[in-house]
């Protein structure tokens, strides 16, 4: 089936739109809204369409799908194969992550964020960067003991844990019963009343998202045939899935309905490439966002925070809060305009070389597998 044995451009574009959604979501959280309607428009429309938390959940599903395809090509049969997979994953995630932290440390020193106060700033803005930059802070962030330099890097710990677990889950997924049992156990971790802590325990509820993404490529042939041969029903199901995603921020942010709805959307993008509902993912703009999505995700937060800090120094609190929607939109546009070329440079100079290095570790194995 088209799309089951190779990485689709549309999947990459979808990841780019998820990163874009996180950036938009964050841009409207820095300035205090003045009127009731400003807050309602932000919560009811902007944060529903550009649902940052949901976009991160989408990242995990997409990672499971893409990594699963990589494992199917690699066909790990011994520890050395899994180690190759791990090396490639570290080289994919690590270098840009470290460079982004150095970038954050530079901005923290240059803008003296820990000294910034403004009545127009939200408590969320004030909760970051209340410390002086130091190499000790940098080292702690690199070790993922904390995420004080770049708030969005909290998601990289679940990403790494999911990457470590997925090869073993792949090996264990020998039958339909095994796959169903694994999914139910991992879903149970999501629903179980685990303590809300960081580290490994706090990451366990995320594992089912990776495995759900992994299973998308294993959906039975009749499922894909039904979607292909019933275009109207597929469109209706897609519309219902989008409505679930849009409604989730208004009904407790529970991840299970959102993830199942988003999983179906991703399945259609992946397995029904001829579906015309997603032709916008073929556009060169969304393709660009897809290529730079990881760097964009890492670099956008320190940039939008820096631009917000500049705005707090340039404009009076009354002007910022009185024109909340306008100034938040300006903040979003300016920060994205700055983050995009920086992310492109990171993609070209950091991500691509290390991804190419990682591919050398498995080139021979993949060639034999093919």
Legacy VTK file of the C-alpha trace (Angstrom):
# vtk DataFile Version 3.0
C-alpha trace
ASCII
DATASET POLYDATA
POINTS 370 float
0.000 0.000 0.000
1.214 3.478 -0.832
2.516 5.176 2.234
3.056 2.079 4.379
6.683 1.450 3.519
8.097 4.914 3.170
7.991 8.262 4.884
5.249 10.416 3.443
5.711 14.104 2.767
2.232 14.741 4.180
3.152 13.166 7.511
6.144 15.480 7.750
3.960 18.462 6.820
1.471 17.494 9.508
4.268 17.569 12.057
5.211 21.026 10.816
1.655 22.284 11.318
1.681 20.826 14.829
4.865 22.777 15.625
3.262 25.895 14.143
0.206 25.364 16.355
2.396 25.224 19.462
4.017 28.528 18.471
0.660 30.241 17.925
-0.691 28.780 21.160
2.225 30.205 23.147
2.054 33.639 21.515
-1.349 34.362 23.060
-0.316 33.440 26.608
2.133 36.253 27.403
-0.026 39.403 27.498
-2.899 39.907 29.926
-6.264 40.252 28.121
-8.071 43.405 29.195
-11.692 42.634 28.424
-13.852 39.567 28.864
-14.265 39.129 25.123
-10.502 39.084 24.533
-10.133 36.207 26.950
-13.139 34.378 25.550
-11.913 34.701 21.955
-8.503 33.431 23.020
-9.855 30.453 24.970
-12.817 29.692 22.751
-11.233 30.064 19.317
-7.466 30.535 19.203
-6.556 27.965 21.850
-9.051 25.484 20.403
-7.788 25.706 16.822
-4.127 26.005 17.814
-4.241 23.551 20.696
-0.656 23.386 21.930
-1.048 20.421 24.249
-2.840 18.462 21.550
-0.099 19.295 19.056
2.471 17.705 21.368
0.296 14.591 21.638
0.231 14.597 17.832
4.052 14.664 17.845
4.119 11.476 19.918
1.680 9.662 17.617
3.660 10.714 14.543
6.907 9.620 16.188
5.447 6.177 16.837
4.338 5.909 13.204
7.641 7.071 11.723
9.836 5.102 14.136
7.703 2.031 13.553
8.344 2.262 9.830
12.055 2.602 10.536
11.977 -0.500 12.744
10.112 -2.478 10.089
12.861 -1.631 7.611
15.649 -2.295 10.101
14.088 -5.610 11.221
15.974 -5.769 14.545
16.872 -9.321 15.491
19.712 -8.780 17.959
20.930 -6.247 20.501
23.313 -4.600 18.021
20.386 -3.730 15.741
18.566 -2.042 18.609
21.730 -0.173 19.565
21.952 1.119 15.987
18.389 2.355 16.310
19.256 4.081 19.603
22.337 5.765 18.151
20.337 7.110 15.240
17.677 8.417 17.595
20.175 10.202 19.852
21.860 11.777 16.832
18.449 12.890 15.572
17.330 14.511 18.818
20.467 15.447 20.744
22.533 17.939 18.697
19.745 20.429 17.916
18.516 20.104 21.503
21.921 21.074 22.935
22.364 23.960 20.487
18.900 25.276 21.341
19.829 25.286 25.041
23.001 27.245 24.286
20.846 29.670 22.303
18.502 30.033 25.291
21.432 30.630 27.638
22.698 33.389 25.349
19.285 35.082 25.198
18.877 34.786 28.951
22.181 36.575 29.486
21.575 39.167 26.755
18.047 40.176 27.771
18.361 39.720 31.564
14.934 38.083 31.733
15.247 37.406 35.446
15.033 41.166 36.028
11.944 41.705 33.850
8.619 42.674 35.431
5.585 44.217 33.762
1.942 44.560 34.880
0.801 43.533 31.398
2.640 40.200 31.617
0.731 37.072 32.563
1.697 34.851 35.477
2.685 32.287 32.865
5.251 34.701 31.414
6.587 35.481 34.890
6.959 31.787 35.754
9.929 31.427 33.391
13.537 32.598 33.673
13.486 33.747 37.262
17.164 32.880 37.657
20.564 34.007 36.462
22.247 32.064 33.627
24.981 29.636 34.591
26.791 26.616 33.213
25.319 24.533 36.041
21.818 25.360 34.783
22.867 24.459 31.242
24.263 21.086 32.342
21.136 20.282 34.333
18.977 21.042 31.297
21.163 18.955 28.975
20.774 16.034 31.382
16.995 16.675 31.318
16.899 17.067 35.067
15.001 20.310 34.488
13.565 22.327 31.600
14.168 25.827 32.927
16.076 27.049 29.852
13.483 26.004 27.298
10.041 25.082 28.575
9.049 23.063 25.513
11.867 20.549 26.033
9.752 18.724 28.639
8.401 16.667 25.737
11.840 15.340 24.781
12.050 13.090 27.833
8.862 11.187 26.856
10.184 11.184 23.280
13.402 9.481 24.386
11.607 7.003 26.649
9.201 6.147 23.843
12.152 5.707 21.472
13.857 3.362 23.940
10.745 1.248 24.465
9.447 1.020 20.898
12.023 -1.502 19.544
11.108 -3.937 22.316
7.403 -3.374 21.744
8.031 -3.976 18.033
9.706 -7.294 18.761
6.845 -8.296 21.089
4.174 -7.403 18.510
4.134 -10.758 16.790
0.381 -11.291 16.604
-2.884 -9.414 16.700
-3.493 -10.625 20.252
-0.063 -9.418 21.352
-0.595 -5.987 19.801
-4.048 -5.616 21.359
-2.747 -6.703 24.769
0.186 -4.274 24.656
-2.065 -1.392 23.643
-4.544 -2.121 26.451
-1.764 -2.325 29.062
-0.232 0.956 27.897
-3.657 2.604 27.754
-4.177 1.413 31.319
-1.087 3.410 32.315
-2.759 6.489 30.819
-5.958 5.893 32.768
-4.306 4.765 36.018
-4.062 7.303 38.871
-0.286 7.615 38.694
1.353 10.414 40.702
1.787 13.611 38.708
5.570 13.620 38.818
8.282 14.030 36.234
10.815 11.409 35.266
9.981 7.900 34.153
6.756 7.514 36.131
5.353 10.731 34.697
6.266 9.541 31.211
4.500 6.160 31.333
1.075 7.570 30.355
2.607 8.804 27.083
3.778 5.386 25.889
0.431 4.349 24.462
0.556 7.327 22.066
3.792 6.049 20.542
2.410 2.541 20.258
-0.874 3.761 18.784
1.130 5.568 16.102
3.165 2.392 15.547
-0.026 0.367 15.024
-1.406 2.685 12.335
0.717 0.950 9.702
-0.638 -2.430 10.866
-4.299 -1.607 10.358
-5.988 -4.330 8.271
-6.366 -4.044 4.522
-10.175 -3.846 4.675
-9.900 -0.655 6.752
-7.885 1.103 4.066
-10.116 -0.322 1.314
-13.232 0.982 3.053
-11.774 4.490 3.398
-10.689 4.516 -0.243
-14.001 3.277 -1.607
-16.282 5.414 0.566
-15.079 8.968 0.099
-18.201 10.597 1.579
-18.110 8.480 4.715
-14.380 9.141 5.090
-15.024 12.883 4.833
-17.784 12.620 7.436
-15.552 10.660 9.815
-12.755 13.189 9.323
-15.133 16.050 10.124
-16.255 14.277 13.308
-12.628 13.664 14.288
-11.765 17.347 13.787
-14.761 18.351 15.923
-13.531 16.103 18.723
-10.098 17.728 18.496
-11.599 21.243 18.543
-13.871 20.393 21.468
-11.197 18.806 23.663
-9.845 22.086 25.155
-13.396 22.916 26.288
-14.094 19.598 28.029
-11.291 18.960 30.475
-8.356 18.374 28.103
-8.741 14.597 28.480
-6.240 13.062 26.061
-7.956 9.785 25.107
-10.743 11.158 22.835
-8.335 13.654 21.295
-5.658 11.038 20.641
-8.118 8.578 19.083
-9.540 11.322 16.848
-6.092 12.574 15.863
-4.934 8.997 15.327
-7.731 8.504 12.797
-6.799 11.738 10.996
-3.148 10.662 10.835
-4.205 7.225 9.584
-6.091 8.797 6.675
-3.160 11.086 5.849
-0.808 8.103 5.955
-2.815 5.348 4.331
-5.110 7.152 1.882
-2.721 9.467 0.021
-5.238 10.106 -2.748
-7.714 11.696 -0.308
-8.244 15.305 -1.392
-8.951 16.596 2.115
-5.239 16.971 2.756
-3.898 18.448 -0.468
-2.873 21.551 1.521
-0.180 19.367 3.116
1.514 19.177 -0.300
2.076 22.937 -0.441
5.689 24.088 -0.320
4.993 26.200 2.781
3.708 23.246 4.797
6.525 21.114 3.365
9.030 23.694 4.619
7.402 23.708 8.051
7.615 19.938 8.078
11.326 19.864 7.316
12.213 22.399 9.995
9.523 21.303 12.493
11.885 19.930 15.148
14.181 22.967 15.163
11.180 25.288 14.927
9.651 23.618 17.971
12.890 24.022 19.937
13.734 27.599 18.941
10.320 29.245 18.828
9.803 29.465 22.587
12.936 31.446 23.527
12.320 33.674 20.519
8.674 34.440 21.307
9.663 35.047 24.931
12.400 37.459 23.835
10.051 39.349 21.502
7.465 39.573 24.290
10.107 40.981 26.631
11.025 43.640 24.064
7.353 44.539 23.659
6.960 44.916 27.421
9.776 47.462 27.336
8.507 49.336 24.268
4.794 49.667 25.068
2.867 50.733 28.134
0.941 48.072 30.063
-2.345 49.814 29.272
-1.694 49.753 25.542
-0.696 46.069 25.558
-3.666 44.871 27.567
-6.091 47.225 25.825
-5.041 45.833 22.426
-4.502 42.258 23.579
-5.551 40.452 20.415
-3.708 42.846 18.107
-0.461 42.843 20.106
-0.551 39.084 20.654
-0.990 38.629 16.907
1.949 40.958 16.268
3.969 38.947 18.787
3.051 35.747 16.968
3.905 37.054 13.488
7.210 38.653 14.499
8.405 35.656 16.499
7.513 33.194 13.722
9.232 35.422 11.160
12.389 35.300 13.270
12.158 31.637 14.260
11.671 30.320 10.714
15.074 31.288 9.209
16.869 30.345 12.438
15.156 26.951 12.359
16.089 26.513 8.700
19.747 27.161 9.549
19.529 24.669 12.416
17.966 22.098 10.096
20.608 22.552 7.410
23.678 22.898 9.635
22.835 20.687 12.605
19.972 18.288 11.946
20.827 17.091 8.425
24.529 16.347 9.056
23.807 14.340 12.197
20.869 12.509 10.601
23.192 11.563 7.725
25.760 10.375 10.252
23.123 8.246 11.938
22.085 6.657 8.658
25.619 5.410 8.123
25.233 3.143 11.153
22.333 1.266 9.587
22.956 1.668 5.862
24.370 -1.809 5.439
21.643 -3.405 7.532
18.876 -1.616 5.653
20.411 -2.486 2.295
20.329 -6.182 3.164
16.788 -5.858 4.537
15.537 -4.240 1.351
LINES 1 371
370 0 1 2 3 4 5 6 7 8 9 10 11 12 13 14 15 16 17 18 19 20 21 22 23 24 25 26 27 28 29 30 31 32 33 34 35 36 37 38 39 40 41 42 43 44 45 46 47 48 49 50 51 52 53 54 55 56 57 58 59 60 61 62 63 64 65 66 67 68 69 70 71 72 73 74 75 76 77 78 79 80 81 82 83 84 85 86 87 88 89 90 91 92 93 94 95 96 97 98 99 100 101 102 103 104 105 106 107 108 109 110 111 112 113 114 115 116 117 118 119 120 121 122 123 124 125 126 127 128 129 130 131 132 133 134 135 136 137 138 139 140 141 142 143 144 145 146 147 148 149 150 151 152 153 154 155 156 157 158 159 160 161 162 163 164 165 166 167 168 169 170 171 172 173 174 175 176 177 178 179 180 181 182 183 184 185 186 187 188 189 190 191 192 193 194 195 196 197 198 199 200 201 202 203 204 205 206 207 208 209 210 211 212 213 214 215 216 217 218 219 220 221 222 223 224 225 226 227 228 229 230 231 232 233 234 235 236 237 238 239 240 241 242 243 244 245 246 247 248 249 250 251 252 253 254 255 256 257 258 259 260 261 262 263 264 265 266 267 268 269 270 271 272 273 274 275 276 277 278 279 280 281 282 283 284 285 286 287 288 289 290 291 292 293 294 295 296 297 298 299 300 301 302 303 304 305 306 307 308 309 310 311 312 313 314 315 316 317 318 319 320 321 322 323 324 325 326 327 328 329 330 331 332 333 334 335 336 337 338 339 340 341 342 343 344 345 346 347 348 349 350 351 352 353 354 355 356 357 358 359 360 361 362 363 364 365 366 367 368 369
